[in-house]
């Protein structure tokens, strides 16, 4: 049996892993063009007078096969906006994935609601549909499902539970851009989806 590298065996890799996000010439040229537009004519860096945000929204919606998408400042803001759109009452409950970014939970509090954590599936670390069912009370109004580390949650039973109880489902797709669940893109199965485009994500705007 081969020895581990830490014990003097041969390392699997002799060079470091490449960066998570590689910025190419196309991205650099696009940023330069936007900055030049801002410097000479204005409107290069925002929605007002610019066309890039609108174009991105259209392309993002078309990729997912949905009617529209709205760009906001962060994935946290996306979850916040999604919850706000539900117009939940004070002290209503929102079931959340137990393993997620704080930005997926804080918006529950910002909407004056109570986060309730369902347990994780030990095989996938995604939220367990059985645990969701156990957490539902007469105050539950929504479920936030995080698709963790590029791996979709088991959506069919989650959606079945949500429909049976009249609950809204928000998909937090911040870590799973383009992932498929039984041939369906994440973000297209629940009532609302939220994505993040920060620099460390699979799909980034910087």
N, C-alpha and C positions, 0 to 999 in steps of 0.2 A: 504494500500500500504506500502511495506517495506521501511524503511528509508535507505538512502545511508550511507555507512560506515563512510564517512567524517562527517556525521551529527549524528553519534552515533549508526548507525545501525550495523548489523552483517556483518563483512567482508566476501567476497566470498572466499578469500584465507587467511590462517593463516600462511603459510610458503612462503618464497620467491620463485619466479620462478627459475627453474634450469638454469645453464649457457646456452648460445646459442649454444656453441660447446662443446661437451663432448669428451675429449681425453681418449680413453681406453687403456688397456694394449697392444693390438695389435699395435696401433700407436706408443706407447712408445718403444716397442720392435723393431719395424722397424727403428726408429730413432737411437736407440742404435746400431743396426747392421750396419747401414750406417756409423756412427761415428767410429765404430771399424774397418770397412773396410778402411776408410780414414786414420786412425791412423796407421794401419799395412801394408796396400798395396797401398793406394792412389786410386783415382778415385771413391770414394764413394759419393761425393757431387756434381758431375757435369756430363755432358753428355759424356765427354771424358774418356773412360775407364770404365764407369758405364753402367748399363743396365736398371736402374729403370725409367729414363725419357723416353727412347724408349718404354719400356713396357707400361708405362702409356699412351703415345700417341696412341699406338695401341688399348689399351682397351677403351680409350675415344672415338676414332673414331668408333670402333665396336659398342659401346653402342648407338651411334647416327646414325649408319647405313650409314656412309660416308666413302670415300676412305682413308682419312688421317686427321691428326690433328698435329699441331705444338705447342709445349710448349714454352712460352716466360716468361718474368720476372714478368708480372702483367697484370691485365685486361686493364689498360691504354695502356700498350705496345701492347696488342692484338688489340685494336681499331686502334692504330697508324699503326701497320703493315697491318691491313686490308685496311685502307685508302691508305697507300703507295702502296699497290699492285694494286690499281686502276689507278695509274699514272695520277692523276688529274693535270690539269694545274693551274698556279697561278691565284688567284681571282675567280676560279670557286666556285659554291655554293654547300654546303652540308646541307640538311634539317635534323634537330636534334629534338629529344624529348625535351620538355621544362623542364621536371622534370627528372633529371638524375644526376649522379655523374660528377663533373668537369672533371674527367678522360675520360669521354665519349665525351667531347666537345673539350678539349685542343688539341687533335690530329688533329682536323680540321685546327686549326691555325698553328700547326707545319708542316702541309702539304701545307702551304701558301694558304689555301682556306678560304672561308667566311662561318661561321656558320649562318644558318637561322632557327629560332625556330618556329616550328608549335605549335599550341595550344594543350592543353590536353583535353581529354574527361572527363567531370565532374563526370561521374559515375565510371570510372576506374583509372583516373589519367595517363593512358597511352596516347601516342600521338594520336591525332584524324586524321583519314584518310581524312576527309573533309577539315581539316585545311592544311594538307599536299598538297592537290590538289590546294588550294588557294595560296600556297607559291612558286609554281614552276614557274621558269622563263627560259629564253633561256640560262642562265648560270648554271642552276641546273644540277648536275651530279650524285648525290647519296643521299640516305636517310639512316640515322642511326636510327633504331627502338630499343628503350630500353623496355625490358619486365620488368616492375616495380614490385618489392616486390613479386616475385613469380607468378605474373599474366601476362599471355601472352597478347600482343597487338593484335588487330583485324587484322590479317595478310592478309586475302584474299583480302579485298578492297585495302590495301596498295600495295600488289603485283600487283594487276590489274592496279593501277595508275602508278606504276613504269614501268611495261611492256609497257603501252601505251605511255610513254614518254622516253623510253630507259634509265631508271635510274638504277643504281646498288643499291642493298639493303643490308646493313650490319645489322645483328641482334646483339644487345648488350644483351647478356644473363647472365650478371654478377650477377643478382639478381634472376635468375629463372632456375637454373639447374634442368633438369628433368621435367619441366612444359610441359603440353600438350595443344596444340591448335587444337581442332577438331581431336584428336587422333594423331597429329603429334608433335614430340618433337621440342621445340624451338631450334633454331640454325640449323635447317635442311630445312628451307623454303626460306631464302634469298640467296644471292650470297656468302656471307662470314659471319661467326659468330665469336663473341669474348666472352670469358668467363673470370671470375675472380676466383682465388682460395685463396684469402686472408682469414685470420682467422675468419672474421665475416660472411663469405658467407655460403650458404647452403651446398656447397661441397668445402672442403678446403684442401690445402696442407700445411697449417701452417701459 
